[in-house]
Each structure stands twice: as C-alpha cells, then as structure tokens.
Amino acid sequence: MCGIAGVIDYNTSSCVNQQLISRMCGELRHRGPDDQGIFINKSSPQVGLGHRRLSIIDLSPSGRQPMANEKKNIWLVFNGEIYNYHELRPELENKGHVFCSSTDSETIIHLYEEYGEDCVKFLRGMFAFALWDETRQTLLLARDRVGKKPLLYHHRNNKFCFASEFCALLASGLPSREINPAAVDCYLSFGYIASPLTIYKDVFKLPPAHILILKNNNLTIKKYWELQYSHKVKISEEEACSEALRLLKEATKIRLYSDVPLGAFLSGGIDSSTVVALMSEISPKRVKTFSIGFEEKDYSELQHAKNIARKFNTEHHEFIVKPRAMEVLPLLVERYGEPYADSSCIPTYYVSLETKRHVTVALNGDGGDESFAGYERYQAMMFAQIFQKVPRPLRELTLKASRLLPDSSDVKNKLRRIRRFINAASLPLADRYIKWVSIFNDDFKRGLYSEGYLNILRGLDRFSARDAFFNNSQGLSALDMALNADVRFYLPEDLLVKMDIASMANSLEARSPFLDHKLMEFAASLPAEYKMKRFVKKYILKKIIKGLIPRENVYRKKMGFALPVGEWFRNELKGFLSEAILAPKALSRGYFRPGVVKGMIGQHVLRQKDYTNQLWALLMLELWHRRFID
C-alpha cells in the first residue's frame, strides 16, 4: 500500500526535476513511510514518477518503485494489492516474461506488455497505478473496479499531473485553487463530491473502474467494468448460499497473504463478524481484532464486538472516542483535501490509529451492505412500492396526516422516522431514493443559499443525482436500483474514501473481502428476493452465517459507525461550532444566508429540530476553507 504522484510535461522549456517529484511525494509520506523512489525521464515529453512505499509484500529492495521491465522502457508506480498475482505470475512466465522481484506490482508491468490497456481486466484486487510506456510515449492511469484506491489528476497548459491525494497534487504548483461551485452544491446534497468532480475547477478524480490514457497531450478515459444487475442466475437458495459462502471464504483467504502483521476491524455487526469468523477458520494464527466505542451507550457497539471476540478467541483491543476527538479534525481536513461530511471518519481514524500500534494490515466488512442489502432504506424502498399501490386519495390523506405528527430532535424517534418515510414514499422511485440519502434537499438549499450564490449556480451544469444514479437502471427492481446507486456512488465516494484516508493517514492497509469483484458480481446476479425476503435485510447472508456467528449478532439492529455529534453540538462543542460557521470570515464567503445558519444552530441547541448532519457539513466546509483557501 503506497502513495503515487507524477508529472508529464510537453513544454520543452519546462523542467520536471527531482525536487518537484520529491515535494509531491513528501505530502504522501504517511501513505508510505518505508521508502521513497523517483524516476525522471528528460526526453520529450519530460516525465517524473514518484512513489512512497508501505512495505507489505516482498520487503526486500527488489520491491522498490518506480519499477521497470527488463528493457527499462516501461515504468510503473502502483498503490494497492493484487490478490491473484500468484496465479498470474506463472502464466506470464510461461509466455516468456522474466520477473526480478516477488512483488504483486511487477505482475502489472508484464500484463501490460502482454495485453496493453486490457491488463486491468486480469487484476483481482484494489489498485491505482500509473504506467509510462516510453516506446509508445503513453501514460496509462488505472483505478480498481470499486474505487478502493484514489487517483486525482490535472491537465492544463501542456502539463499533466496526478497523485493519490490533494495535498500532493497541489504541491506540484500546477492546479489552481479556484473552487467549483457545482462541487460545493453536490457536497451539500450528499456530504461528498462525486467523481469526476472535485472541489477544484481544474482537478478531477478518475472514477472507479476507469482507465485514463495520455498520448500526444490528449486524454482518453474509458470504463472497463460495471456490475450487471439485469442478468439474473437461475439458482436455488441453497445453491446460492453455497456459492456465496465459497466466494466469501476465497475472498477472505486471498486477503490474508502478507509479510507483515495482520488483524481485523470488529464492530460486532454482521459483516465484520463474518470476516473475523472466516479469518479464524482459515488462519493458523490467533486473529487480532480492534474495536472502537463511545461513552454514550446508544452509540457504542463494544459489547457486541466482545461477543464475537470471545466466540473466536481473538486477541481483542478496544478504544473509546471522547469529544476531544475533535482535536484531530485539522489533520483529517488536511488528509481529505476537500470538504467531506461523514463524521464517522473520526472513529474510523482512531480505530486505524489503535490498530496500527499492533498490525500493518487490517481486514474489514466494507461492502456487505451494498451487495446484500443491509440498509434500512432498502426496506423503505420495498415498503414504498406497496404504499404506491394504495389508492391515491388514501395516500394523500396519509401524507397530510403525517405532517401533523410532532417533529423531534431525536434521530431515532419512531414518529419522526414514520413522517420521513411517508414524505418520501409518495415520490417517484428515483426522487424517493435521493430524498433519503440527501443531507440538504433542493428546497432546503434554495432557502439556505444567498441570492448571489443562487445566481452563480443557475448558470452552471450542476451535478444531477437523478441522471448519475439511475442512468443505467432501466428495467431493474426497486431494490436493485438502490443497490446499484449505492455501489456506484455512496460506496466509492463516501465509505471507501473514508476508509482509505483514515487508514492511510496511519500507514495502515485496509482490505475488504466483501469488495472482491467476483463476490460482488455474484451478489448482483442474485434475484432481489434472495437479498431481501419478507423485508428481512441481508436475507441470504444471514442464512449463510446463522450457524457461524451468534444469533444475537446476526439479528440485532444495525447501528452503523455514527458519532454522537448532535449531542456534542448541544454541549461540549457548541462554542466550537458557532465560532467556526458564524465567524465573520465564514459568513462573508457568500454561500449562505447568515440568518438561516444562525436559526439552524439555535433550533438544534434548543432541541426543536435535529440538524446534526447539516451543521456538520457546514462545519467541515468552513474548516476546509480555512486550511486550503485562506
């Protein structure tokens, strides 16, 4: 696991040098503290590639990057892990390719020599890499299918640069810091900025499952993979259970290979518990597990994690997060590099910090919800389909009645949840989903934005969630449409960004068996009713593991990894919040109506409304401005 960076310069008067690439790599030291390597080619175009190494496989010097083929005309910088390289290597050697190391990285070079840009289709793992082909004068960038590993780029004035993180890209001095208003609008809607957009106008994310080809200063971007939900397998439940378990065991097993200590994150939920159970079955060593909790018991899952740790006799470690966790916010703002509003980045950071004290690689349960239907909104989608069949007069009466229900500042209040469900259930399917996943909906934003900012947005091509989320969902069931949207956006743009940044900030590699693309392809091919049956979430996954992990852990209510931020904003962090987003500098930025922001804080503190997610989004936007713009 590493960090990569590079510059391709087509200007003959410019100079790509060691200092430039070293400066970019310096911003990635946390991703790769073990070594730094740089390749400079002074021909036209000038090429500089940089690599920071976190040594996981082949700790010897032969694993150093940038790495080249035998002829030294193909150079690679690579971030990630290729789990099937043991299978690929003998096949390539039989074709005459000579390996100089035992790393997974070198496999990519020889695959490229054999198959060109199609090399990515043979890889099973998580990756972002850049490969310079001197003979063809071509740069190939690639990102893994699901988007585990990040890759940013900038292209202007005959210069191209790329990096794993924003700070490294900005250190090149090439991108401007002009803010993209459409990205701000997307951020406020969902708490993240969807690729290819970034907060900067002339910086872009390479989307998951895409390659980028730079040749003669021209860019070509291609998609090489996509989940297919429309092609369903004809298979019995028992056969589906057997195959899903086989693939999950295989995905876990191939992620246990490491030349450094390895463990697992454990929340006590279904996904992480399943991974720990399979690790305990496969690994000859006692599994190390790591959990995080809070003093507020309603938000803490430590007891559930302890149950699993006892069941599988793991070497278990716990950590409690307190409100002073906010002290880490400046570091997280720096690492994320653009506004990011998922507050669970804090506990994820701390569990990574604690885990790194003991191991260098940790497996996790990311991806189980999106493949096997684990979120409440999937149940809501199914209930809403039934609600849509109710005669229209009765639906309208129900909608009016729901508006009479008392509002609550408690996010877990049942009446509040019923009201939210009914308000969305009456909408068309796509609008319903967008309403459930939004932080600020369009109506709220219209009241929040200043008149000047509304005028700016009116002239822009804004991010269309409806088009982006559902443009390939024709003919799918309501459940598969929601799963597809989550796999394409919520998973890679929110959850995987969180895990990558939080883990790599601590020089820890995170591996996700549920994100194995073969397992995901199989899950997508299953009939929707296998994933949710009689409104039971993760129906088939629960059927697989009910004899593997305790029943209490299988059927308990999902908690997620949420922080008690709402209560902190009413107590310990009330002053911090107000000082940040009501400061004259913050209000002068011109985004929002000051009175609306003040009203949100007041109503939240007095428990008249719950604005936890909205206030957190505003806070992170302001802290980002202070670090990267001011």
C-alpha positions as CSV (number, residue, x, y, z in Angstrom):
1,M,0.0,0.0,0.0
2,C,1.5,3.3,-1.0
3,G,1.1,6.8,-2.4
4,I,1.9,7.7,-6.0
5,A,2.5,11.0,-7.9
6,G,3.8,12.2,-11.2
7,V,4.1,14.9,-13.8
8,I,4.2,14.7,-17.6
9,D,5.3,18.0,-19.3
10,Y,5.0,18.6,-23.0
11,N,6.6,22.1,-22.8
12,T,10.2,22.0,-24.0
13,S,11.1,25.0,-21.9
14,S,9.9,23.5,-18.6
15,C,11.8,21.2,-16.3
16,V,10.5,18.1,-14.4
17,N,13.1,17.5,-11.8
18,Q,13.9,15.5,-8.7
19,Q,12.9,18.3,-6.3
20,L,9.4,18.7,-7.9
21,I,8.5,15.0,-7.6
22,S,10.1,14.7,-4.1
23,R,8.0,17.7,-3.0
24,M,4.8,15.9,-4.1
25,C,6.0,12.6,-2.6
26,G,6.7,14.4,0.7
27,E,3.0,15.1,1.1
28,L,2.4,11.3,0.8
29,R,4.8,10.2,3.5
30,H,2.0,8.9,5.8
31,R,0.8,6.6,3.0
32,G,4.3,5.1,2.5
33,P,6.7,5.8,5.4
34,D,9.1,3.0,4.5
35,D,10.8,4.2,1.3
36,Q,10.7,6.8,-1.5
37,G,11.5,6.3,-5.1
38,I,11.7,8.7,-8.1
39,F,12.0,8.2,-11.9
40,I,12.9,11.1,-14.1
41,N,13.0,11.0,-17.9
42,K,14.4,14.2,-19.6
43,S,13.3,13.3,-23.1
44,S,10.2,14.9,-24.7
45,P,7.8,14.8,-23.0
46,Q,9.6,15.1,-19.7
47,V,8.3,12.5,-17.2
48,G,8.6,12.3,-13.5
49,L,7.1,9.5,-11.4
50,G,7.2,9.3,-7.6
51,H,6.4,6.6,-5.1
52,R,6.1,6.4,-1.3
53,R,6.2,2.8,-0.1
54,L,4.4,1.0,2.7
55,S,6.1,-2.4,2.6
56,I,3.6,-5.3,2.8
57,I,4.7,-7.9,0.3
58,D,8.4,-8.6,-0.6
59,L,10.1,-6.3,2.0
60,S,13.4,-6.6,0.1
61,P,14.9,-3.7,-2.0
62,S,13.7,-5.6,-5.1
63,G,10.2,-4.4,-4.4
64,R,11.1,-0.7,-4.7
65,Q,9.2,1.6,-7.1
66,P,9.2,3.1,-9.6
67,M,9.6,-0.3,-11.1
68,A,10.6,-1.1,-14.7
69,N,10.6,-4.0,-17.1
70,E,13.8,-5.7,-18.3
71,K,14.3,-3.2,-21.2
72,K,13.7,-0.2,-18.9
73,N,11.2,1.3,-21.3
74,I,8.1,0.7,-19.2
75,W,7.9,2.3,-15.7
76,L,5.3,1.7,-13.0
77,V,4.1,3.4,-9.8
78,F,1.4,1.4,-8.0
79,N,-0.8,1.8,-4.9
80,G,-2.8,-1.2,-3.7
81,E,-2.7,-5.0,-3.6
82,I,-3.2,-7.6,-6.4
83,Y,-4.5,-10.7,-4.7
84,N,-4.3,-13.1,-7.7
85,Y,-0.7,-12.3,-8.7
86,H,0.3,-15.8,-7.5
87,E,-1.9,-17.2,-10.3
88,L,-0.9,-14.6,-12.9
89,R,2.8,-14.9,-12.5
90,P,3.3,-18.5,-13.7
91,E,1.1,-17.8,-16.7
92,L,3.2,-14.8,-17.6
93,E,6.5,-16.7,-17.1
94,N,5.2,-19.4,-19.4
95,K,4.8,-16.7,-22.0
96,G,8.5,-15.7,-21.6
97,H,8.3,-12.8,-19.1
98,V,11.2,-12.6,-16.6
99,F,10.4,-11.4,-13.1
100,C,13.0,-9.6,-11.0
101,S,11.1,-9.5,-7.7
102,S,8.4,-11.4,-5.9
103,T,6.0,-8.4,-5.7
104,D,2.5,-8.2,-7.0
105,S,3.4,-4.8,-8.6
106,E,5.7,-6.4,-11.2
107,T,2.8,-8.5,-12.4
108,I,1.1,-5.4,-13.8
109,I,4.1,-4.5,-15.9
110,H,4.2,-7.9,-17.6
111,L,0.5,-8.0,-18.0
112,Y,0.7,-4.6,-19.8
113,E,3.4,-5.9,-22.1
114,E,1.2,-8.9,-23.0
115,Y,-2.3,-7.2,-23.1
116,G,-1.8,-3.5,-23.2
117,E,-4.5,-1.4,-21.6
118,D,-6.6,-4.5,-21.1
119,C,-4.2,-5.6,-18.4
120,V,-6.6,-4.2,-15.8
121,K,-9.2,-6.8,-16.6
122,F,-7.0,-9.5,-15.3
123,L,-6.4,-7.9,-11.9
124,R,-8.2,-9.0,-8.8
125,G,-7.6,-6.5,-6.0
126,M,-7.5,-2.8,-5.1
127,F,-5.3,-0.5,-7.1
128,A,-4.5,2.8,-8.5
129,F,-1.4,2.9,-10.8
130,A,0.4,4.9,-13.4
131,L,2.4,3.3,-16.1
132,W,4.7,5.2,-18.5
133,D,5.4,3.4,-21.8
134,E,8.5,5.2,-23.3
135,T,8.2,3.3,-26.7
136,R,4.6,4.4,-27.2
137,Q,5.0,7.7,-25.4
138,T,1.9,6.8,-23.5
139,L,0.8,7.2,-19.9
140,L,-1.8,4.8,-18.6
141,L,-3.6,5.6,-15.3
142,A,-6.0,3.0,-13.9
143,R,-8.3,2.7,-10.9
144,D,-9.8,-0.5,-9.4
145,R,-13.3,-1.6,-10.1
146,V,-15.0,-0.5,-6.9
147,G,-12.8,2.6,-6.1
148,K,-10.8,1.4,-3.1
149,K,-7.8,3.4,-4.1
150,P,-8.0,7.1,-5.0
151,L,-6.4,8.8,-8.1
152,L,-6.6,12.6,-8.8
153,Y,-5.4,14.4,-11.9
154,H,-5.0,17.8,-13.5
155,H,-4.4,18.6,-17.2
156,R,-3.7,22.2,-18.5
157,N,-1.2,24.2,-20.5
158,N,0.5,21.1,-21.9
159,K,1.1,19.7,-18.4
160,F,-0.4,16.7,-16.7
161,C,0.0,15.7,-13.1
162,F,-1.6,13.0,-10.9
163,A,-1.4,12.0,-7.2
164,S,-3.1,9.8,-4.6
165,E,-4.2,12.8,-2.5
166,F,-5.0,16.5,-3.0
167,C,-2.0,17.9,-1.0
168,A,0.4,16.0,-3.2
169,L,-1.3,17.3,-6.4
170,L,-1.3,20.8,-5.1
171,A,2.4,20.6,-4.2
172,S,3.1,20.4,-7.9
173,G,2.1,24.0,-8.2
174,L,0.2,23.2,-11.3
175,P,-3.6,23.3,-10.4
176,S,-5.2,26.5,-9.3
177,R,-7.3,26.6,-6.2
178,E,-10.4,28.0,-7.9
179,I,-13.5,26.5,-6.3
180,N,-16.0,24.6,-8.4
181,P,-19.5,25.9,-7.3
182,A,-21.2,22.8,-8.7
183,A,-19.0,20.6,-6.5
184,V,-20.0,22.7,-3.4
185,D,-23.6,22.1,-4.3
186,C,-23.0,18.3,-4.7
187,Y,-21.2,18.3,-1.4
188,L,-24.1,19.9,0.5
189,S,-26.5,17.5,-1.1
190,F,-24.7,14.3,-0.2
191,G,-21.8,15.1,2.1
192,Y,-19.3,14.1,-0.6
193,I,-18.3,15.3,-4.0
194,A,-18.9,12.7,-6.7
195,S,-16.3,11.8,-9.3
196,P,-15.1,13.1,-11.7
197,L,-15.8,16.4,-9.8
198,T,-13.6,17.7,-7.1
199,I,-13.8,20.9,-5.1
200,Y,-11.3,22.5,-7.5
201,K,-12.4,23.5,-11.0
202,D,-9.4,22.0,-12.8
203,V,-8.7,18.9,-10.7
204,F,-10.6,15.7,-11.3
205,K,-11.0,12.2,-9.9
206,L,-10.5,9.2,-12.1
207,P,-13.8,7.3,-11.5
208,P,-13.7,3.7,-10.3
209,A,-13.4,1.1,-13.0
210,H,-11.9,3.6,-15.4
211,I,-8.6,3.9,-17.2
212,L,-7.0,7.2,-18.5
213,I,-4.7,7.3,-21.5
214,L,-2.5,10.3,-22.1
215,K,-0.8,10.3,-25.5
216,N,0.5,13.3,-27.5
217,N,-1.0,15.5,-24.8
218,N,-4.5,14.2,-25.5
219,L,-6.7,12.4,-22.8
220,T,-8.9,9.4,-23.4
221,I,-10.9,8.0,-20.5
222,K,-12.6,4.6,-20.7
223,K,-14.8,2.4,-18.4
224,Y,-13.7,-1.2,-18.3
225,W,-16.1,-2.8,-15.8
226,E,-19.6,-2.5,-14.4
227,L,-21.9,-4.7,-12.3
228,Q,-24.8,-6.2,-14.1
229,Y,-28.0,-6.4,-12.1
230,S,-30.2,-7.3,-15.1
231,H,-28.6,-10.7,-15.8
232,K,-30.1,-13.0,-13.0
233,V,-28.9,-16.5,-12.4
234,K,-31.4,-19.3,-12.1
235,I,-30.4,-20.9,-8.8
236,S,-32.0,-22.3,-5.7
237,E,-31.5,-20.6,-2.3
238,E,-29.3,-23.5,-1.1
239,E,-27.1,-23.3,-4.2
240,A,-26.9,-19.5,-3.8
241,C,-25.9,-19.9,-0.2
242,S,-23.2,-22.4,-1.0
243,E,-21.7,-20.3,-3.8
244,A,-21.8,-17.1,-1.9
245,L,-20.1,-18.7,1.1
246,R,-17.4,-20.2,-1.2
247,L,-16.7,-16.9,-2.8
248,L,-16.6,-15.1,0.6
249,K,-14.2,-17.6,2.0
250,E,-12.0,-17.3,-1.1
251,A,-12.1,-13.5,-0.9
252,T,-11.1,-13.6,2.7
253,K,-8.3,-16.2,2.2
254,I,-6.5,-14.3,-0.6
255,R,-6.5,-11.2,1.6
256,L,-4.6,-12.9,4.4
257,Y,-1.4,-13.0,2.5
258,S,1.1,-10.5,4.0
259,D,4.7,-10.3,5.0
260,V,3.7,-8.0,8.0
261,P,1.4,-8.5,11.0
262,L,-2.3,-8.6,10.1
263,G,-5.6,-8.2,12.0
264,A,-9.3,-7.1,11.6
265,F,-11.6,-4.2,12.5
266,L,-14.5,-5.6,14.5
267,S,-17.8,-3.7,15.2
268,G,-19.8,-6.7,16.1
269,G,-22.1,-6.2,13.1
270,I,-22.8,-8.9,10.6
271,D,-20.2,-8.0,8.1
272,S,-17.1,-7.5,10.3
273,S,-18.2,-10.5,12.4
274,T,-18.4,-12.7,9.4
275,V,-14.9,-11.7,8.2
276,V,-13.5,-12.4,11.7
277,A,-15.2,-15.8,11.8
278,L,-13.8,-16.7,8.4
279,M,-10.3,-15.4,9.3
280,S,-10.4,-17.5,12.5
281,E,-11.3,-20.6,10.4
282,I,-8.7,-20.0,7.8
283,S,-5.7,-18.5,9.6
284,P,-3.4,-20.8,11.6
285,K,-2.6,-17.8,13.9
286,R,-4.9,-16.3,16.6
287,V,-6.7,-13.3,15.0
288,K,-6.1,-9.8,16.3
289,T,-9.3,-7.7,16.4
290,F,-9.8,-4.0,17.1
291,S,-13.0,-2.1,18.1
292,I,-14.0,1.4,19.0
293,G,-16.8,2.7,21.2
294,F,-18.2,5.8,22.8
295,E,-19.2,6.8,26.4
296,E,-22.7,7.3,25.1
297,K,-24.1,3.7,25.2
298,D,-26.7,4.3,22.5
299,Y,-23.8,4.8,20.0
300,S,-21.4,2.1,21.3
301,E,-21.2,-1.4,19.9
302,L,-18.3,-2.6,22.1
303,Q,-20.4,-5.3,23.8
304,H,-21.4,-6.8,20.5
305,A,-17.8,-6.9,19.4
306,K,-16.8,-8.5,22.7
307,N,-19.2,-11.3,22.0
308,I,-17.5,-12.1,18.7
309,A,-14.0,-11.7,20.2
310,R,-14.9,-14.3,22.9
311,K,-16.6,-16.6,20.4
312,F,-13.5,-16.8,18.2
313,N,-10.9,-16.3,21.0
314,T,-9.3,-13.3,19.3
315,E,-6.7,-11.1,20.7
316,H,-9.0,-8.2,21.2
317,H,-8.3,-4.4,21.6
318,E,-10.8,-1.6,22.4
319,F,-10.6,2.2,22.2
320,I,-13.1,4.9,23.5
321,V,-13.6,8.1,21.5
322,K,-14.5,11.2,23.5
323,P,-15.4,14.7,22.4
324,R,-11.8,15.7,22.4
325,A,-11.7,13.6,19.2
326,M,-12.3,17.0,17.5
327,E,-8.7,17.8,18.1
328,V,-7.9,15.5,15.2
329,L,-10.2,17.5,12.8
330,P,-7.4,19.7,11.4
331,L,-5.4,16.6,10.4
332,L,-8.4,15.0,8.8
333,V,-9.3,18.1,6.9
334,E,-5.7,18.1,5.5
335,R,-5.8,14.5,4.5
336,Y,-9.2,14.5,2.8
337,G,-8.2,17.6,0.9
338,E,-11.7,18.6,0.0
339,P,-14.9,19.0,2.0
340,Y,-16.1,15.7,3.4
341,A,-19.1,15.4,5.8
342,D,-19.2,11.8,7.1
343,S,-18.5,12.3,10.8
344,S,-17.7,8.6,11.2
345,C,-14.3,9.5,9.7
346,I,-13.3,10.3,13.3
347,P,-13.9,6.9,14.8
348,T,-12.5,5.3,11.7
349,Y,-9.3,7.3,12.1
350,Y,-9.0,6.4,15.7
351,V,-9.6,2.7,15.2
352,S,-7.0,2.8,12.5
353,L,-4.6,4.6,14.8
354,E,-5.1,2.0,17.6
355,T,-4.9,-0.9,15.1
356,K,-1.6,0.4,13.6
357,R,0.1,0.0,17.0
358,H,-0.3,-3.7,16.6
359,V,-0.5,-4.6,12.9
360,T,0.1,-3.1,9.4
361,V,-2.8,-4.7,7.6
362,A,-6.5,-4.9,8.8
363,L,-9.4,-6.6,7.1
364,N,-12.9,-5.0,7.4
365,G,-16.5,-5.6,6.5
366,D,-16.9,-2.7,4.0
367,G,-19.3,-3.6,1.1
368,G,-21.5,-6.2,2.7
369,D,-24.5,-3.8,3.0
370,E,-24.3,-2.7,-0.7
371,S,-24.1,-6.2,-2.1
372,F,-26.5,-8.0,0.2
373,A,-29.0,-5.2,1.1
374,G,-28.2,-4.1,4.6
375,Y,-29.5,-0.6,4.9
376,E,-32.9,0.4,6.2
377,R,-33.5,2.5,3.1
378,Y,-33.7,-0.7,1.1
379,Q,-36.6,-1.9,3.3
380,A,-38.2,1.6,2.9
381,M,-37.9,1.2,-0.9
382,M,-39.9,-2.0,-0.7
383,F,-42.5,-0.6,1.7
384,A,-42.9,2.4,-0.6
385,Q,-43.6,0.2,-3.6
386,I,-46.5,-1.2,-1.6
387,F,-47.6,2.2,-0.5
388,Q,-47.6,3.4,-4.1
389,K,-50.4,0.8,-4.8
390,V,-52.7,2.3,-2.2
391,P,-55.5,4.3,-3.8
392,R,-54.3,7.9,-4.4
393,P,-56.9,9.6,-2.1
394,L,-55.8,7.4,0.8
395,R,-52.2,8.2,0.1
396,E,-52.8,11.9,0.0
397,L,-54.8,11.6,3.3
398,T,-51.9,9.7,4.9
399,L,-49.4,12.3,3.7
400,K,-51.5,15.1,5.2
401,A,-51.8,13.2,8.5
402,S,-48.1,12.6,8.6
403,R,-47.5,16.4,8.6
404,L,-49.4,16.6,11.8
405,L,-47.0,14.2,13.6
406,P,-44.8,16.1,16.1
407,D,-41.2,16.7,15.0
408,S,-38.4,15.5,17.1
409,S,-34.7,16.3,17.6
410,D,-34.1,12.6,18.3
411,V,-32.9,10.9,15.1
412,K,-34.1,7.5,16.5
413,N,-37.6,8.8,17.3
414,K,-40.2,6.4,15.6
415,L,-42.7,9.1,14.7
416,R,-40.0,11.2,13.1
417,R,-38.9,8.2,11.0
418,I,-42.5,7.4,10.0
419,R,-43.0,11.0,8.9
420,R,-39.8,11.0,6.9
421,F,-40.8,7.7,5.3
422,I,-44.3,8.8,4.2
423,N,-43.0,12.1,2.8
424,A,-40.6,10.3,0.5
425,A,-42.7,7.2,-0.2
426,S,-45.2,9.3,-2.2
427,L,-42.5,10.4,-4.6
428,P,-41.3,8.6,-7.8
429,L,-38.7,5.9,-7.1
430,A,-35.6,7.9,-8.1
431,D,-36.7,11.0,-6.2
432,R,-37.5,8.9,-3.2
433,Y,-34.0,7.4,-3.0
434,I,-32.4,10.8,-3.5
435,K,-34.5,12.3,-0.7
436,W,-33.4,9.5,1.7
437,V,-29.7,9.9,1.0
438,S,-29.6,13.7,0.9
439,I,-28.3,16.0,3.7
440,F,-29.7,19.2,2.2
441,N,-32.5,18.7,-0.2
442,D,-33.1,21.2,-3.1
443,D,-35.8,23.1,-1.2
444,F,-33.6,23.5,1.9
445,K,-30.6,24.6,-0.3
446,R,-32.8,27.3,-2.0
447,G,-33.6,28.8,1.4
448,L,-30.0,28.4,2.7
449,Y,-28.1,29.8,-0.3
450,S,-27.6,33.6,-0.6
451,E,-29.2,35.2,-3.6
452,G,-25.8,35.8,-5.1
453,Y,-24.8,32.2,-4.9
454,L,-28.1,31.0,-6.3
455,N,-27.4,33.2,-9.3
456,I,-24.0,31.6,-9.7
457,L,-25.5,28.1,-9.6
458,R,-28.2,28.9,-12.1
459,G,-25.6,29.4,-14.8
460,L,-23.8,26.1,-14.1
461,D,-24.2,22.5,-15.3
462,R,-24.9,21.1,-11.8
463,F,-24.5,17.5,-10.7
464,S,-27.7,15.7,-11.5
465,A,-28.2,12.9,-8.9
466,R,-31.2,11.5,-10.8
467,D,-29.2,11.2,-14.1
468,A,-25.9,10.0,-12.4
469,F,-27.5,7.5,-10.0
470,F,-30.1,5.9,-12.3
471,N,-29.0,6.3,-15.9
472,N,-28.2,2.6,-16.2
473,S,-31.1,1.3,-14.1
474,Q,-33.8,0.8,-16.6
475,G,-35.8,-2.4,-16.0
476,L,-34.3,-3.1,-12.6
477,S,-36.3,-3.8,-9.5
478,A,-36.6,-1.0,-6.9
479,L,-34.1,-2.9,-4.7
480,D,-31.5,-3.4,-7.4
481,M,-31.8,0.2,-8.5
482,A,-31.0,1.3,-4.9
483,L,-28.1,-1.2,-4.6
484,N,-26.7,-0.1,-8.0
485,A,-26.8,3.6,-7.0
486,D,-25.1,2.9,-3.7
487,V,-22.4,0.8,-5.3
488,R,-21.7,3.5,-7.9
489,F,-21.8,6.5,-5.6
490,Y,-22.3,6.1,-1.9
491,L,-19.8,3.3,-1.5
492,P,-16.8,4.7,-3.5
493,E,-17.4,8.4,-3.0
494,D,-18.1,8.2,0.8
495,L,-17.4,5.0,2.5
496,L,-14.2,3.9,0.6
497,V,-12.8,7.5,0.7
498,K,-13.3,7.4,4.5
499,M,-11.6,4.1,4.9
500,D,-8.7,4.9,2.6
501,I,-7.9,8.3,4.1
502,A,-8.4,7.2,7.7
503,S,-6.3,4.0,7.4
504,M,-3.6,5.5,5.2
505,A,-3.2,8.6,7.5
506,N,-2.0,6.0,10.0
507,S,0.1,4.0,7.5
508,L,-2.3,1.1,7.8
509,E,-3.5,-1.1,4.9
510,A,-7.3,-1.9,4.9
511,R,-8.6,-4.9,3.0
512,S,-12.2,-5.7,2.3
513,P,-13.3,-9.2,1.4
514,F,-16.9,-8.2,0.6
515,L,-15.5,-5.9,-2.1
516,D,-14.0,-8.7,-4.1
517,H,-15.4,-8.1,-7.6
518,K,-16.2,-11.8,-8.1
519,L,-18.3,-11.9,-5.0
520,M,-20.0,-8.6,-5.9
521,E,-20.7,-9.9,-9.4
522,F,-22.4,-13.0,-8.0
523,A,-24.4,-11.0,-5.5
524,A,-25.6,-8.6,-8.3
525,S,-26.7,-11.6,-10.3
526,L,-28.9,-13.0,-7.5
527,P,-32.7,-12.4,-7.6
528,A,-33.6,-9.4,-5.5
529,E,-35.8,-11.6,-3.2
530,Y,-32.7,-13.5,-2.1
531,K,-31.1,-10.3,-0.8
532,M,-34.3,-9.1,0.9
533,K,-37.1,-11.5,1.7
534,R,-40.2,-10.6,3.6
535,F,-38.4,-7.3,4.4
536,V,-35.5,-9.2,6.1
537,K,-32.3,-7.3,5.2
538,K,-29.3,-9.4,4.1
539,Y,-31.6,-12.4,3.9
540,I,-29.2,-14.8,2.2
541,L,-26.1,-13.6,4.0
542,K,-27.9,-14.2,7.4
543,K,-28.9,-17.6,6.2
544,I,-25.3,-18.4,5.4
545,I,-23.8,-17.3,8.7
546,K,-26.6,-18.1,11.2
547,G,-24.6,-21.2,12.4
548,L,-21.3,-19.4,12.2
549,I,-21.7,-16.4,14.5
550,P,-24.0,-15.9,17.5
551,R,-27.7,-15.3,16.7
552,E,-27.6,-12.1,18.8
553,N,-25.1,-10.6,16.4
554,V,-26.9,-11.8,13.3
555,Y,-30.3,-10.3,14.1
556,R,-29.5,-7.3,16.2
557,K,-30.5,-3.8,14.9
558,K,-27.9,-2.2,12.7
559,M,-26.1,0.8,14.4
560,G,-23.5,1.9,11.9
561,F,-20.4,3.8,12.9
562,A,-22.1,7.1,13.9
563,L,-20.7,9.7,16.3
564,P,-23.0,11.4,18.9
565,V,-22.2,14.7,17.2
566,G,-25.7,16.0,17.7
567,E,-25.3,15.9,21.4
568,W,-21.8,17.2,21.3
569,F,-23.1,20.2,19.3
570,R,-25.6,20.9,22.1
571,N,-23.0,20.6,24.9
572,E,-19.1,20.3,24.7
573,L,-18.8,21.5,21.1
574,K,-21.5,24.2,21.0
575,G,-19.0,27.0,21.2
576,F,-16.6,25.5,18.7
577,L,-19.4,25.1,16.2
578,S,-20.7,28.6,16.5
579,E,-17.2,30.2,16.4
580,A,-16.5,28.3,13.2
581,I,-19.6,28.7,11.0
582,L,-20.8,32.0,12.4
583,A,-17.5,33.8,12.3
584,P,-17.4,37.0,10.1
585,K,-15.0,35.3,7.8
586,A,-17.3,32.3,7.3
587,L,-20.4,34.4,6.7
588,S,-18.5,36.7,4.3
589,R,-17.8,33.8,1.9
590,G,-21.1,34.5,0.3
591,Y,-22.6,30.9,0.2
592,F,-25.3,31.2,2.8
593,R,-27.9,33.5,4.4
594,P,-26.5,34.2,7.9
595,G,-29.9,34.2,9.5
596,V,-30.7,30.7,8.2
597,V,-27.4,29.4,9.6
598,K,-28.0,31.0,13.0
599,G,-31.5,29.7,13.1
600,M,-30.3,26.1,12.4
601,I,-27.9,26.3,15.3
602,G,-30.5,27.8,17.6
603,Q,-33.2,25.2,16.8
604,H,-30.7,22.4,17.1
605,V,-29.4,23.5,20.5
606,L,-32.9,24.0,21.8
607,R,-33.9,20.5,20.5
608,Q,-36.6,21.9,18.3
609,K,-35.0,20.3,15.3
610,D,-32.2,17.9,14.6
611,Y,-29.7,19.5,12.2
612,T,-26.7,17.2,13.1
613,N,-25.8,16.2,9.6
614,Q,-26.4,19.7,8.1
615,L,-24.4,21.5,10.8
616,W,-21.5,19.0,10.5
617,A,-21.5,19.6,6.7
618,L,-21.3,23.3,7.2
619,L,-18.5,22.9,9.8
620,M,-16.4,20.7,7.6
621,L,-16.8,23.1,4.6
622,E,-15.6,26.0,6.7
623,L,-12.7,24.1,8.2
624,W,-11.6,23.1,4.6
625,H,-11.7,26.8,3.6
626,R,-9.5,27.8,6.5
627,R,-6.9,25.2,5.5
628,F,-6.9,25.3,1.8
629,I,-8.2,28.6,0.7
630,D,-7.5,31.2,3.5
